[in-house]
Amino acid sequence: MKAAPRKNYGRIPNLVELKDLIATQIESFVWFKSEGLRELFDEINPITDYTGKNFELRFLDYEFGPPKFSEEECRNRDMTYAAPLRIKTRLTVKETGEIKESDVYMGDFAIMTEEGTFIVNGTERVVVSQLVRSPGVYFTATEDPVSGRRLFGAKLIPNRGAWLEIETSAKDLLTVKIDRKRKVPVTVLLKALELAQLKGKDNDRDAQRVALAQLFGDVDDNPEHKYIDATFEKDATVTTNDALIELYKRIRPGDPATVDNARNLLQSLFFNPRRFDLGRVGRYKVDKRLGRPAEDIQERVRNSELRIMEKGDLIAIIRKLIELNNAPREKQIADDIDHLGNRRVRAVGELLQNQLRMGLIRMERIIQERLPISAPPTVTAAPPINARPVVGATQDVAGPTPLPHFRHPATP
């Protein structure tokens, strides 16, 4: 029976056409299938055995096949509306130089319907977008109850990885906390990062003081509050190695501190894209807040290699922090973290990507364990790959987890 046409008794015409309210969900899922999955596979490429001398496995092009059953069949037969994912892999045997390519079946992935829903076991579910704090750098202010001064702090919040927090004390001391561990003077971190300005100045504290003054002297110009000098006085380290060990003791108390362990830890915390990732949004927010030119920001956002923390970022954050501490009261404007401009919508595609990343990391570990026991003449790409963690991760998003919600029936 055809529905009767709706009659409008309003006198004012409808000037603004109502937009498609589920377009965001559908576009986000299309992005996940075309770009989000590609980013994930690029992150884990290449996978080698633990020695790195025998095998190398790469994930190449992938494609989704047609769904096995229609949406109506899945609803009527209590099935999941899903499509098979196949990916082309290339396995290189380094001993012989032999290259073997094969197509690997990675399991069935739940597919979004035209209405922006997933059909899981016959029931329609919706993955609701999340409103989350945007990655970037934020400057916050607290008022000292004794002197009445506004003391600023900075937080570098990545999309994935360890937080970096810098605080100002009432005694003009700048301290840094890495991943919410114990405080350490910020000059210890600057030495541990082996800045070019401090190179060749080990065992010479006077030369280090001069180098830091050249780096921050133009903003640290308040004779009553010398932040870098006050921080340097509290810094007992002399060499780069001392700074690395001191930092390691604060981050990993109880573990044996060696220079190599400390250097590797610092490298993995901030300069390894698999452990620390600002994301496109984070890189844009950091560059914009630190006052970089708009043309440079656009180029840097497109470059995926710049989504880690740069040494220049830390120097610019400290300079901005000192500027805010020394600014007149009317110009001491702090960022409001709860402002909607500092929040962003995390749609279904990004939620799927984050969930799938955990499954791919587990799959990578299984592949690394299986590759050494494979015989080079007979090994192919398919046997070492166990797609179960990946399939389980996708089912977690569309299945019984806090992310999806049952679709409410339309009110007549």
LINTAZI-V623908 format. One record per run of one state. SS is the DSSP state (A for helix, B for strand, O for the rest). FROM is the first residue (numbers start at 0). TO is the last residue. Records with the same first field share a line. If there is no record, write none. Layout:
SS->FROM-TO + FROM-TO
//
This chain:
O->0-21 + 44-45 + 48-53 + 64-69 + 76-80 + 93-96 + 110-110 + 112-116 + 120-121 + 127-128 + 133-134 + 143-148 + 157-158 + 160-162 + 168-172 + 178-182 + 192-194 + 198-203 + 216-225 + 234-238 + 251-257 + 270-275 + 277-277 + 289-292 + 302-302 + 306-309 + 326-327 + 331-338 + 346-346 + 371-379 + 384-386 + 398-402 + 406-411
A->22-43 + 70-75 + 185-191 + 195-197 + 204-215 + 226-233 + 239-250 + 258-269 + 278-288 + 293-301 + 303-305 + 310-325 + 328-330 + 339-341 + 347-370 + 380-383 + 387-397
B->46-47 + 54-63 + 81-92 + 97-109 + 111-111 + 117-119 + 122-126 + 129-132 + 135-142 + 149-156 + 159-159 + 163-167 + 173-177 + 183-184 + 276-276 + 342-345 + 403-405
//
